[in-house]
Structure formats: C-alpha cells, structure tokens
C-alpha cells in the first residue's frame, strides 16, 4: 500500500488504519445514554431526583440470551480497543499529541465497554450484586459520561493534523490554521467541562437544580450540569428490560453530545477532502469508509426501533447500542 505520510510509522497508520479516529456519534442517544434513561418515574419523581429509589423497587429480570451475548460483545470490544491501542503505540508513539489524542479516545471507548460489561455481571438485587459493586458502577457511569464529553473534542485537531501530514504536498496556510483552531477548541471544551466539575465541588448543587420553582442565579448552569456531582440512579427501563445495571443522571445533563457530533463531522469532511487531494491512494479512501461506517452505526442504531417497531425486550435496548459500538470500532480500525 502506498504511503500517505512522510513519516514511515505514520504512513502505516494512515494507509492501513486511517479510519482510526474515533468513538461515537453525531447523536449520543445510542452512545452514552438512551433517552429513556433520563426520564423520571412519574409515580415517584421526588424519590428519583433525590436518589432514594430503592434498587429492589425495579424488577430486575435474569439476563436473557441477547443480554448475555451483548455482555460478551462488550468484553470483546474492550479487548479490541486495547489491541488497537497497542498496535498504534508501536506505529506512532513518537508522534506526540497526535498519538495522545488517539490514546485518550481508545481508553475512553475501552472504559465504556468495560462499564457496560460489568453492568451485565453485577445485577442489582441479584446474588452478585452488592453495595460496593453498585457504588463502583455509579462512579464508572459518571466517569464514562465525562470522558465521552471531553475526549471526543480532541479528534478535531487529530483529523486536521492527519490531513496535513498525509497530503502529498506542503500543507496550505488554511490547513495549518484549521489545526491550530481545532486544538484551541478542544482545549476550550476541556476547560469548560473541568470548570463545571470544579464549581459543583466548590459550591455544591444550586437550589435551582433541585427545585424547579427556585429561580436560577447567574452561573447556576455550571454546577447544575456537573457529572461528578448530583444524583445518579439506575436506569430503570434498562434494568427491567435487560437486567443490566447502568447508572444515569437523575436529571439530564446538557452539552454531552456536542464533542462526539463535531468529531464525526470533522472526520467525514477531512477524509473527503483528503480523498479529493490524493484520490489515487487507496489508503486515503479507507479513512472516508471508516468515518461513514461510524456514522452508519450510530444512525442505524438510533433508527433501529423505528425500522423494527415490533422489536421488544432486550433487543430493543442492546441491539441499537451494539450497532453504534460496532460502527465506532470499525471507524477506529
């Protein structure tokens, strides 16, 4: 396969795995949390918001065949991302920030897959369930969402820099400017989410976040949307349908899907422009194929229950999520 980059190690990544970039979707409904997970039980809204809903109040069924297969699939996804991380380390570990961006994304996806797999093994109310295990799953749920909201942003400068490195001629001033601006945007996203967490640790949750009748004050939007603060609860619909223990915020958090959507758009655009510039190089086309594969996995996962309205039970929850993750793994590959 022909080279895409000047560096021999980078050319291996670009030509053989150019689709490498990243995790998840223009829409996060399938990736992070199902919309059902944000809904509050209409019969017990105060209990849910305060995190007082007892685990035993949800009838957690024994995991069926679909959920067990999904648990195995999540474990395989974790292994797959770990394998890709090792391979990319051998190829471009000396590429500086370019490799660091890839490494963070791979770790985030591997952690997410491990969280879902563990949720299928530690079923609330079951023999394997315990307060310690559920506490660890709750913390993992918070970290999973925070990592997804922040790390996706670092795929923007990744795609811009990859375009510059893989171009056959010197990068144009516009391309270099795109790298600088996308990197600045990624830093801004990181600082913004870090500020939200710092505010809730310093000030706690504002009264307006706990009581809708209280008028919000200036700056309340930061701590009220923090992920390390506030109440998390078991996704009741997920627990009753699949038996998987997945923790989600009692109140919806805003802004979690911005980075993932921009990351996918930047890779589709960057791969398309690179294909136009070096159309004779088959390796460049694989980046475009990989990005479109990630988009297809996300969107088809979102549309699964619309395409198959008769699908119910475990399949309606597990299949869309697995389609999204499979598309992302193809993208990373």
C-alpha positions as CSV (number, residue, x, y, z in Angstrom):
1,X,0.0,0.0,0.0
2,X,1.3,3.4,-0.9
3,X,2.3,5.9,1.8
4,X,0.1,8.7,3.0
5,X,2.5,10.4,5.3
6,X,6.1,11.5,5.2
7,X,6.9,9.5,8.4
8,X,7.1,5.8,7.8
9,X,5.4,5.0,11.0
10,X,2.6,7.5,10.4
11,X,2.2,6.2,6.9
12,X,1.4,2.7,8.3
13,X,-1.3,4.2,10.4
14,X,-2.7,6.4,7.7
15,X,-2.7,3.8,5.0
16,X,-3.7,0.7,6.9
17,X,-5.8,2.2,9.6
18,X,-6.6,5.7,8.6
19,X,-10.1,5.2,9.9
20,X,-8.6,5.3,13.3
21,X,-10.1,8.2,14.8
22,X,-12.9,7.8,17.0
23,X,-15.7,7.0,19.0
24,X,-19.2,7.9,18.6
25,X,-21.8,9.8,17.1
26,X,-23.4,12.8,15.7
27,X,-26.2,11.9,18.1
28,X,-25.5,10.5,21.5
29,X,-28.9,8.9,22.1
30,X,-27.5,5.5,21.4
31,X,-23.9,6.0,22.6
32,X,-24.0,7.4,26.1
33,X,-27.4,7.1,27.4
34,X,-30.7,6.2,26.0
35,X,-33.4,8.8,26.2
36,X,-35.3,6.5,28.4
37,X,-32.5,6.7,31.0
38,X,-33.2,10.4,31.5
39,X,-36.9,10.1,32.1
40,X,-38.1,10.3,35.7
41,X,-40.6,7.9,37.1
42,X,-43.9,9.8,37.1
43,X,-45.1,8.0,40.1
44,X,-42.1,8.8,42.3
45,X,-40.4,12.0,40.9
46,X,-39.0,13.2,44.2
47,X,-37.5,9.8,45.1
48,X,-35.8,9.6,41.8
49,X,-34.4,13.1,41.9
50,X,-33.0,12.6,45.4
51,X,-31.6,9.2,44.5
52,X,-33.7,7.4,47.1
53,X,-35.3,4.9,44.6
54,X,-34.6,1.5,46.1
55,X,-32.9,-1.0,43.8
56,X,-35.4,-3.6,44.8
57,X,-38.3,-1.3,43.5
58,X,-37.2,-2.2,40.0
59,X,-37.9,-5.8,38.9
60,X,-34.5,-6.9,37.6
61,X,-35.0,-10.0,35.4
62,X,-32.4,-12.6,34.8
63,X,-30.3,-11.7,31.8
64,X,-31.6,-13.4,28.6
65,X,-29.7,-14.7,25.7
66,X,-29.5,-11.3,24.0
67,X,-28.1,-9.5,27.1
68,X,-25.6,-12.3,27.7
69,X,-24.4,-12.1,24.2
70,X,-24.2,-8.3,24.5
71,X,-22.1,-8.6,27.7
72,X,-19.6,-10.9,25.8
73,X,-19.6,-8.4,23.0
74,X,-18.7,-5.5,25.3
75,X,-15.8,-7.6,26.7
76,X,-14.6,-8.3,23.1
77,X,-14.9,-4.6,22.3
78,X,-12.7,-3.8,25.3
79,X,-10.1,-6.3,24.1
80,X,-10.3,-4.9,20.6
81,X,-9.7,-1.3,21.7
82,X,-6.8,-2.5,23.8
83,X,-5.3,-4.3,20.8
84,X,-5.6,-1.3,18.6
85,X,-4.0,0.9,21.3
86,X,-1.0,-1.4,21.5
87,X,-0.7,-1.5,17.7
88,X,-0.9,2.3,17.4
89,X,1.7,2.7,20.1
90,X,4.1,0.6,18.1
91,X,3.4,2.7,15.0
92,X,3.1,6.3,16.1
93,X,4.1,6.5,19.7
94,X,6.7,9.2,18.7
95,X,4.0,11.4,17.0
96,X,3.4,13.5,20.2
97,X,0.0,15.0,20.5
98,X,-1.3,13.0,17.5
99,X,-0.8,9.8,19.4
100,X,-2.0,11.2,22.7
101,X,-5.4,12.1,21.1
102,X,-5.8,8.6,19.7
103,X,-4.7,7.0,23.0
104,X,-7.3,9.0,25.0
105,X,-10.1,8.0,22.7
106,X,-9.2,4.4,22.7
107,X,-9.0,4.4,26.5
108,X,-12.4,6.1,26.7
109,X,-14.1,3.6,24.5
110,X,-12.4,0.6,26.3
111,X,-13.5,2.0,29.6
112,X,-17.1,2.5,28.4
113,X,-17.2,-1.1,27.0
114,X,-15.9,-2.4,30.3
115,X,-18.5,-0.5,32.2
116,X,-21.4,-2.0,30.2
117,X,-19.9,-5.5,30.5
118,X,-19.6,-5.1,34.3
119,X,-23.2,-3.8,34.5
120,X,-24.3,-7.1,33.0
121,X,-22.4,-9.1,35.5
122,X,-23.2,-7.1,38.6
123,X,-27.0,-7.1,38.5
124,X,-28.7,-5.1,41.2
125,X,-30.6,-7.2,43.6
126,X,-29.0,-10.4,42.4
127,X,-26.6,-12.7,44.1
128,X,-23.7,-11.0,42.6
129,X,-25.0,-7.5,43.5
130,X,-23.5,-5.6,46.4
131,X,-23.4,-2.0,47.6
132,X,-19.7,-1.8,46.9
133,X,-20.1,-3.1,43.3
134,X,-23.1,-0.7,42.6
135,X,-21.1,2.1,44.1
136,X,-18.2,1.4,41.7
137,X,-20.6,1.2,38.8
138,X,-22.1,4.6,39.7
139,X,-18.7,6.1,39.7
140,X,-17.9,4.4,36.4
141,X,-21.1,5.8,35.0
142,X,-20.1,9.4,36.0
143,X,-16.6,9.0,34.6
144,X,-17.9,7.4,31.4
145,X,-20.1,10.3,30.5
146,X,-17.4,12.9,31.5
147,X,-14.7,11.2,29.4
148,X,-17.1,11.0,26.4
149,X,-18.0,14.7,26.7
150,X,-14.4,15.9,26.8
151,X,-12.2,13.4,24.9
152,X,-14.2,13.4,21.7
153,X,-13.2,17.1,21.2
154,X,-9.6,16.0,20.7
155,X,-10.5,14.2,17.5
156,X,-11.0,17.6,15.8
157,X,-7.3,18.5,15.8
158,X,-6.5,14.9,15.1
159,X,-8.3,14.9,11.8
160,X,-6.9,18.3,10.8
161,X,-3.3,17.2,11.6
162,X,-3.8,13.9,9.8
163,X,-4.9,15.8,6.7
164,X,-1.8,18.0,6.8
165,X,0.6,15.0,7.4
166,X,-1.0,12.8,4.7
167,X,-1.1,15.5,1.9
168,X,1.4,14.8,-0.8
169,X,2.4,18.5,-0.9
170,X,3.1,21.0,1.8
171,X,0.0,21.9,3.9
172,X,-1.7,25.1,3.0
173,X,-1.9,28.0,5.4
174,X,-5.6,27.3,5.7
175,X,-5.0,23.7,6.8
176,X,-2.4,24.8,9.4
177,X,-4.8,27.4,10.7
178,X,-7.5,24.6,11.0
179,X,-5.1,22.6,13.1
180,X,-4.5,25.5,15.5
181,X,-8.1,26.5,15.8
182,X,-9.4,22.9,16.3
183,X,-6.8,22.4,19.0
184,X,-7.8,25.6,20.7
185,X,-11.4,24.5,20.6
186,X,-10.5,21.1,22.1
187,X,-8.7,23.0,25.0
188,X,-11.8,25.2,25.5
189,X,-14.1,22.2,25.7
190,X,-11.8,20.5,28.2
191,X,-11.5,23.6,30.4
192,X,-15.3,24.2,30.2
193,X,-16.2,20.8,31.5
194,X,-13.5,20.9,34.1
195,X,-14.9,24.2,35.3
196,X,-18.4,22.6,35.7
197,X,-16.9,19.9,37.9
198,X,-14.8,22.4,39.9
199,X,-17.9,24.5,40.6
200,X,-20.0,21.7,41.9
201,X,-17.1,20.5,44.2
202,X,-16.6,24.0,45.4
203,X,-20.2,25.3,45.7
204,X,-22.3,22.2,45.6
205,X,-25.5,21.8,43.6
206,X,-27.5,25.1,43.4
207,X,-31.1,25.2,44.8
208,X,-32.5,25.8,41.3
209,X,-31.2,22.4,40.1
210,X,-33.1,20.6,42.9
211,X,-36.3,22.7,42.9
212,X,-37.7,24.0,39.6
213,X,-39.7,26.6,41.5
214,X,-36.5,28.4,42.5
215,X,-35.3,31.0,40.0
216,X,-31.8,30.1,38.8
217,X,-28.9,32.6,39.6
218,X,-26.1,33.6,37.3
219,X,-23.7,30.8,36.9
220,X,-26.0,28.0,38.2
221,X,-25.8,26.3,34.8
222,X,-22.3,25.2,35.5
223,X,-22.6,23.2,38.8
224,X,-26.2,22.0,37.9
225,X,-24.8,20.2,34.8
226,X,-21.8,18.7,36.5
227,X,-21.3,14.9,36.3
228,X,-19.3,14.3,39.4
229,X,-21.9,16.0,41.5
230,X,-25.7,15.5,41.7
231,X,-27.6,12.3,42.0
232,X,-27.2,9.3,39.6
233,X,-29.6,6.4,39.5
234,X,-30.0,3.1,37.9
235,X,-31.7,3.3,34.5
236,X,-35.0,1.6,35.5
237,X,-36.0,0.8,31.9
238,X,-32.6,-0.8,31.2
239,X,-32.7,-2.8,34.4
240,X,-36.2,-4.1,33.9
241,X,-35.6,-4.9,30.2
242,X,-32.1,-6.4,30.1
243,X,-31.1,-6.8,33.8
244,X,-28.0,-4.6,33.1
245,X,-27.1,-2.2,35.8
246,X,-26.4,1.2,34.1
247,X,-26.2,4.4,36.1
248,X,-27.5,7.6,34.5
249,X,-28.1,11.1,35.9
250,X,-31.4,11.7,37.7
251,X,-31.6,15.0,35.8
252,X,-30.5,15.3,32.2
253,X,-27.1,17.0,31.7
254,X,-26.6,19.4,28.8
255,X,-23.8,19.5,26.3
256,X,-22.7,15.9,26.5
257,X,-23.2,15.2,22.8
258,X,-21.5,18.3,21.3
259,X,-18.0,16.9,21.1
260,X,-19.0,13.5,19.6
261,X,-21.0,15.0,16.9
262,X,-18.3,17.5,15.9
263,X,-15.7,14.8,15.9
264,X,-17.6,12.6,13.4
265,X,-18.4,15.6,11.2
266,X,-14.7,16.6,11.2
267,X,-13.6,13.1,10.2
268,X,-16.1,12.8,7.4
269,X,-15.1,16.3,6.0
270,X,-11.4,15.7,6.5
271,X,-11.4,12.3,4.8
272,X,-13.4,13.6,1.9
273,X,-11.0,16.4,1.3
274,X,-8.0,14.1,1.6
275,X,-9.6,11.7,-0.9
276,X,-10.0,14.5,-3.4
277,X,-6.5,15.6,-2.9
278,X,-4.8,12.2,-3.2
279,X,-7.5,10.2,-5.0
280,X,-5.0,7.7,-6.4
281,X,-4.1,6.5,-2.9
282,X,-6.4,3.7,-1.7
283,X,-5.3,4.2,1.9
284,X,-6.8,7.7,2.0
285,X,-10.2,6.3,0.9
286,X,-10.3,3.9,4.0
287,X,-10.5,6.9,6.3
288,X,-13.6,8.0,4.5
289,X,-15.0,4.5,4.6
290,X,-14.3,4.2,8.3
291,X,-15.9,7.6,9.1
292,X,-19.0,6.7,7.2
293,X,-19.1,3.3,8.9
294,X,-19.1,5.1,12.3
295,X,-22.0,7.4,11.1
296,X,-23.9,4.4,9.8
297,X,-23.5,2.5,13.1
298,X,-24.7,5.5,15.1
299,X,-27.7,6.5,12.9
300,X,-28.8,2.9,12.3
301,X,-28.7,2.3,16.0
302,X,-30.9,5.4,16.5
303,X,-33.3,4.2,13.9
304,X,-33.4,0.5,14.9
305,X,-36.7,0.7,16.9
306,X,-38.3,2.7,14.1
307,X,-37.2,0.3,11.4
308,X,-38.2,-2.7,13.5
309,X,-41.2,-1.4,15.6
310,X,-42.0,-5.0,16.7
311,X,-38.7,-5.5,18.4
312,X,-39.2,-5.5,22.1
313,X,-37.4,-6.5,25.3
314,X,-33.7,-7.0,25.3
315,X,-33.2,-6.5,21.6
316,X,-34.7,-3.0,21.7
317,X,-32.0,-1.9,24.1
318,X,-29.0,-4.0,23.3
319,X,-29.0,-4.1,19.5
320,X,-29.0,-0.3,18.9
321,X,-26.2,0.2,21.4
322,X,-24.1,-2.6,19.9
323,X,-24.6,-1.3,16.3
324,X,-23.3,2.0,17.5
325,X,-20.2,0.5,19.2
326,X,-19.5,-1.8,16.3
327,X,-19.6,1.2,13.9
328,X,-17.1,3.0,16.1
329,X,-14.8,0.0,16.3
330,X,-14.8,-0.2,12.5
331,X,-14.1,3.5,12.4
332,X,-11.2,3.1,14.8
333,X,-9.9,0.2,12.8
